[in-house]
Amino acid sequence: MPIKGLTTGREAAFPRIGILRKGGEKQINKSGQEVYGKDLTFFRFDSNDAQAVADFEQAYGKEPAAINVYLPFVTPDENFQAWQEEYKAGGLVHRCDGETMTVHLTPDGKYSTEPKPCPYHAGTTQRNKKEPGCKPTGRLTVIIPELRRFAYVTSLTNSKNDIMELTDNLNAVYAMRGTLQGIPFRLVRRPRMISTPTPDGGRARREKWMLSLEVNPDWAVMQLESMQKQAMLPIGAKMLTDGRAVTQDGEIMDDDGDDYWETDEAPAPVQMADIYPPADPADDSAWGNEAQDDNPFAGLQLSNATAGFVDKCRTYHAESDGPCTEAMYKYLVGTINYTTEKDAHTAILAELVGRPVDSENRPGFTLTKKLLDTLPATKRNKETKEDEPNQDHVPAILAAVKEIWKATKA
């Protein structure tokens, strides 16, 4: 049973195992007071988790200026929290948005979330030298892949320039992609000349190592290529995640903008023998399963109908302009393994193509497209996100795939 107030109403969250800081460790001055450490040109990873510290230093050393990160949440506001905060020796005194406090310490030592004006906001009691007031605090939540854990690390900053820069960086990527999850980022410190206060109350420009967040260069190249392809499509057409395109009417297009199914072939009937004519027993090559040095699964004993199916698959593979996309290959592998047994795709695809197949040597685009259209019994509806019966499914093809798998184990 849930415990009200303890286990109810809580959001899902991974553990937090460290902080990326911009400054050195706190020091004790000549007066015996604790003061902040000097500003650094690199990230200082602060954690009580010995394994996390060891993994971090193994990946980045002790003075990294750039770190690979992923963001755990969809929106900028979820990943990056920025507030004005006031602290004293006992901890947080209040948190505000610059005008209104969202959390503040009451005289009885408890925290209240009742909205109240910030005591240091213009128009209210002004801060003085003895009361430092509230200062900007930004917390970026990240996951560092080299730590090999689903655990959060907080990048902490008290710089207005950092807060504005990170906000702009996050908003730019979010506007382009609609989500910040799954994108490889690099959290970077770079020198910039910024305006800083001087002891006499003036301003001076000094070099400071500021934060910025940018996408991984390799990912950026892929996105730019995708944007270029999108710009060349007909008006209203959109690129799919697997590299294909779809028109306004929902028609799948190839790289030339033509319909994949622009062919003289009749619509696929239900009977296997009508779709894939049986191979001629007198013609060994028509069976498509003759022994080959580079195909350990060749030479299978298959029925005449399934042999014809294999022969047709090899023809489609040979006539393809190039290999299928990586996304199509993964989908095909998952479909074959789901309908047969785990890891069955290795033997089945080797037979259908005539050589070993893997992610680096993928089957032809045309063959893969036809298998993905007719093999699955169900397909995911992109609007409802639910599985629905596949109207193009051909049970005889699924039976042939299962027969090939059975033959490889004989």
C-alpha positions, 0 to 999 in steps of 0.5 A: 500500500502507498504511504500518503505524503511519502510515496504518493504524488512523487515524480520518477527520478534517477539518483543524483550522484554528483555536481559539476562545479566551475570553482575550486574547493572552499578555502579558509582565509586568514580571518578563519572564514570559509570562502569560495575557491577560485574560478577554474578553467575546467569542470570539477566533479564533486561526488561522494560516490567513489566509483563515479569519481573513478569512472569520471577521471578515467574518461576525462582526467582531472581537468576536463573543459568538455564533457559528453552528456545526455539530457533526461527530460523533454523540455528546456524547463525540465532540464534546466532550473534557474532561480534567484536564491539566498543562502546563509550558514543554515542553508536556503533562506529563500528562492524567487523568480526575481520578484516573487518568492516560491520557497522561503524560510519562516520565523519558526524555521519551516519552509513555506511555498506561499507566494510573497514578494522578494525582499531584495526586489526593486520597490521593496526593502533594498539589500545592503552590504551586510545582506548579500541578498539573492543571486542567480543560480542555475542547475542543469541536469545531465546524464554522463554516459561514461559513468555507465549509470542512469544517474543524474549529475548537476552542472551548477552555475551562479553566472547570469551569462551562463544562465542566458547562454544555456537557456538559448542553447536549449531553446534552439535545439528544442525548437528544431527537434521538439524534444531534448531526449536522446540527443548527444550533447557536449557541455563545454567551458570556453573563455569569453570576455565579459563585463564584471564589477570592480571594487570601486563600483565600476565595470571592467571586461575580464576573461571568464570561462563560461558554459555552453551546450552544443550538440555532438558534431557527428550528430549535427552533420547527420541533422544537416544532411537530413535538413538538406534532404527535407528542403529538396522534397515536394511541398508538404512532404516530410522525412521519416526517421529511417531516411524515407519520405512521405507525401501529404497524402501519406504515400511513401517516397524514395530518394527520387520522389517516386512511389516505391510501389510504382511497378507493373506487378499486380497486387500481392494475392494471398497464395504464395505460389502466385506471388513467388512462382515455384523454382524450376527443379532443373535449374539449380540457380533458381532455387537460390539455396545452392552451396556458397563458400561465404554462406554457412546456411546455404544448401537448405532443403526447402519446399518448392514454394519456399525455394521460389520465395528465396529466389525472388528475394535474392532478385529483389536484393540484387536489383536494389540501388543500395542497402536498406537504412539502419533503421529498416534493418533493425526493424526487420531483424526485430520482426523476424526474431519476434515471429520466429526465435531470438537471433533467428535473423542471422540464418534467415537473412543469409538464406534470403540474400545469399550471403551473411548479413549484419548491420554493416552488410545490410540487405538491399533496400527493395527486398527489405521494403517488401519484407517489412510490408508483407511479413508483420501481422500487425503494424503500429499506428503512428497516430494512436500509437497502437498495434493494428492488423497489417492489411498487406500481411501475407501469411504464406510469407511468414510460413516460408520464413519459419520454414527457412528457420526450421531448415537451418536447424535441421 
